[in-house]
Amino acid sequence: MPRLTIPPKLAETCRGSAESAAWLAALPETVADVTGRWSVTIGAPFDEEASCSWVAPCVTRDGAAAVVKLGMPHMEARDEVHALRFWDGDAAVRVLQADVALNAMLLERCEPGVPLRDQPEPEQDVIIAGLLRRLWRNPPAPHPFRRLCEMTAWWEKEALGDAGTWVDPSLTRDGIRLLNELAADGPCEALLATDLHAGNVLRAEREPWLAIDPKPFVGDTAYDATQHLFNCGERLRADPDGTIRRFADLLEVDHERVRLWLFAREAVDLRRQAHEAGSLVRVLAP
């Protein structure tokens, strides 16, 4: 079997747990298995942002361009296959084949595949808001998706385990409390992407832009504003109120709930971040 190229960021991430390390060790065999079953010829893997999955371009037996993706064990991304199948190409890439047990997918390839982050941030706001509003639908029961409160409870457990590293215990406790309160009482609930930002939106042919790499949960739509806004850090620090209001208005969600979600996430992450993060968390504080 030819030696499989492992992107450096993915290798680094997989050192974080025994489960991920075991997944990485088995990856060459898993890639050979799924590419053989799906009759595809793969190219060199994408490595610029590949930190939680192995992703490579491929060509199917009939000559169509596609992408093979194998996700490492990851609590937040567990139901990616189900979400992409539920959306069925509406604002997101299509699933062509999948092995749910292996978290392996054969996906529609976005071409030319240029990420949205190359566009000015105000343009990113409009495009991401448009995609999110199309993705926000309630899946009919029964469905496999977890509620957003399961993710915030997981973050709480992780944060409490790192209590000795908290930079500001009072702020972190406030963040944990608010995360759980917001997750429990969202005014408008739908299937969320939770990680949609300009690096996870690609230029395509079927539509001008398509979303990739969702981490789906059912919950408060205001939460889905957070990841994009965190990726606009300079603008968020310079004008937090204006930046939040603009994006919230485009999404047609409550800007104050967006602010509270941003504050809660930033406060909980203070245990990991450098001192300058504290200035943003205080600007965002209610």
C-alpha positions, 0 to 999 in steps of 0.5 A: 500500500502506498504511504499515505500523506498525513497533513501536519495539522492533523497529525498534531491534533491526533496527538491529543487523545488515544482515540484520535491516535488510534484512528490516525494509525488505522487511517491508511487502511481505512482510506484504501477500504473506502476508495476501493469500495467507491472506485475513486482515484485520490490525489494529494490531501488538502493540508492548509486547514486539515486539522480534524479530518483527512480530505483529498480530491478524487476522481470517480470511475466515470470521471467526475470530480469529488472529494473523499473526507474521513473525520477523526473522532470528534464530539462536535462533528459526529452527525456531519453525514446526517446533516449534509444528507438532510440539507441535500445540497441546499446551501451545502455540499452534497453527499455522494457516498458515505460510511457512517460507522467510519465517518467517511464521505464521498462529497461533491467537489466545489470548483474552483473551491476558493474560500470565502475568506478571500472576500471583504468581511462585509461581503462575507457577512451577507453570503454567510447570513444567506447560507445560514438562513437556508440551512435553518430548518427543523428536521422531522422526528425521529432524527439523529441530531443532538440538542445544542445543550449537549455541546454546552454541557460538554464544554462545561465539563471540559472547562471544569476539568481545567479549572486550575488554568482559569485566568479569571474564575468569576468570568469563566463561571459566568460564561458557563452559567450563561452558555447553559441558560442560552442553550436551554431557552432559545426562542427559535430552534433549527438545525445549526451548522455551528461552525460556519465561517469564511473558511468553511464556505467555498466558491462552486459551480452549482451555486456561487457559494456552498457550505462545508464541514458542519458540526450540527446541533439543534438549537438557538439560531442566534448561536450560529452567528458566533463562529463567523464573528469570532473570525472577524476579530479585528472588526469585532474589537473595533466596533462590537455593537455595530458588527454584531448588530449588522450580522444579527440583522442580516440573520434576522436574529436578536442581536443581544442574544448574539452578544450573550453567546459571544461573551459566554464562549469567550469567557469559557475560553479564557482558560486557554487564551492569552491576556488580550482575550480578556479585553474582548470578553469585557467589551462583550460583557452584558 
